Amino acid sequence: MLEVTALPLAELRARTSEKWREYPDDVLPLFVAETDFPLAPAVADALQHAVATGDTGYIASRNPLAGSYAAFARRRFGWDADAERMRSTADVSMGIVEILRRVVSPGERVVVTTPVYPPFFELVTEAGGIVERVPLRDTGTGWELDLEAIRSALDDGVRAVLLCNPHNPTGTVHSRDSLAALAALADEYGAAVVSDEIHAPLAQPGTGYTPFLAVSDDARRVGYAVVSASKAFNLAGLKCALMVTAADSTSAVVRDLPIEVEWRTGQFGLLAAVAAFSEESDPWLDGLLHTLDQNRRLVADLLAAHLPDARYRIPDAGYLAWIDLTGLGWGENPARRILRDAKVALHYGPAFGGEGAGHVRLNFGTSPEIITEAIERIAALVER
Ligand SMILES: Cc1ncc(COP(=O)(O)O)c(C=O)c1O
């Protein structure tokens, strides 16, 4: 395992991406899902080599991406994904939209399980569908799919489920049993499941992450997964994702997409993803998971010490903390006050759906120092 440590604030402020340009320098930016770590060495080498050789053209139609993802999935998840049944595109959002366009007709409904990554609402609409919100069930210790409510929605004519596995913002790794039950339901009603698995490489060991398509024959019949190296390896700006299928009918849907959908894949994104998925990057990814494991616990310790009225469950995956601040009485959207008075930028809870009232989402893909300072700044508002 490599030690993966976030860059110091002064270096981060030299970055020009959304995280570092949206707010002035007195704000600690813990909102958008970018991370503050240096690139994995193999990724940096691949990109530097491309720059040195001017390798900046179109992606090659014969390229190693699908094969490298299949090998990654086998090593990391024990899943035998078939490289012949994958196609690339620019990003996960685009993959979701292109698939939804083919599996739902205009005006048909698509389940999203709120609270959820806010662009899901727009992606369904962009694809011509109508959002059907089916909130996750709060079990008291975590969240799970509300299978009965999803059955009712399917029974009522919903045509697809847009799944988030692992789930953003709660960090929930859905259990294999719940995924198998969802697949069986979708199969029974002839509906599709589009599974966004962008956070999968960041599922913590022992949390039982299962790729949707690995769950059952039902899942393989009804399912499409959209995957990317972009969250774990912080490559969102380079534009590369994969649409993965596991049955003839679903593979045909993806195979029949216009070639242009595939050509939008970024060449830098593809080169970086191949390096990220290679075995050479495993020690870096293990090191990142270790750092994130410490950070997710640090958030719990800091909240317990400084903001005991906040409610937070340690996520199974990723670098996003979903924090319920209802107990502080800071209203529907506490992130507004936190930005104004504590100079910490968090994601607005209500953007994730009605269940997000009183909540914030904090990005802990950074250093312990920045996490500590952010939570101390927020706590100082209570003391004021
Ligand atoms: C669940 C989820 N899906 C999709 C995305 C966006 O991915 P992309 O930039 O590949 O469209 C994000 C970004 O944070 C995400 O959390």
The ligand as an SDF file (V2000), in Angstrom:
LIG
                    3D

 16 16  0  0  0  0  0  0  0  0999 V2000
  -23.1950    9.2580   -8.3190 C   0  0  0  0  0  0  0  0  0  0  0  0
  -22.5240   10.1320   -9.3190 C   0  0  0  0  0  0  0  0  0  0  0  0
  -22.7770    9.9560  -10.6120 N   0  0  0  0  0  0  0  0  0  0  0  0
  -22.2010   10.7200  -11.5620 C   0  0  0  0  0  0  0  0  0  0  0  0
  -21.3300   11.7240  -11.2120 C   0  0  0  0  0  0  0  0  0  0  0  0
  -20.7580   12.5770  -12.2990 C   0  0  0  0  0  0  0  0  0  0  0  0
  -19.9280   11.8080  -13.0770 O   0  0  0  0  0  0  0  0  0  0  0  0
  -19.4290   12.3100  -14.4770 P   0  0  0  0  0  0  0  0  0  0  0  0
  -18.6110   13.5240  -14.2270 O   0  0  0  0  0  0  0  0  0  0  0  0
  -18.6390   11.1510  -14.9860 O   0  0  0  0  0  0  0  0  0  0  0  0
  -20.6500   12.5730  -15.2900 O   0  0  0  0  0  0  0  0  0  0  0  0
  -21.0280   11.9400   -9.8660 C   0  0  0  0  0  0  0  0  0  0  0  0
  -20.1150   13.0160   -9.4890 C   0  0  0  0  0  0  0  0  0  0  0  0
  -19.8580   13.2750   -8.3620 O   0  0  0  0  0  0  0  0  0  0  0  0
  -21.6340   11.1250   -8.9000 C   0  0  0  0  0  0  0  0  0  0  0  0
  -21.3900   11.2770   -7.6080 O   0  0  0  0  0  0  0  0  0  0  0  0
  1  2  1  0
  2  3  1  0
  2 15  2  0
  3  4  2  0
  4  5  1  0
  5  6  1  0
  5 12  2  0
  6  7  1  0
  7  8  1  0
  8  9  2  0
  8 10  1  0
  8 11  1  0
 12 13  1  0
 12 15  1  0
 13 14  2  0
 15 16  1  0
M  END
$$$$
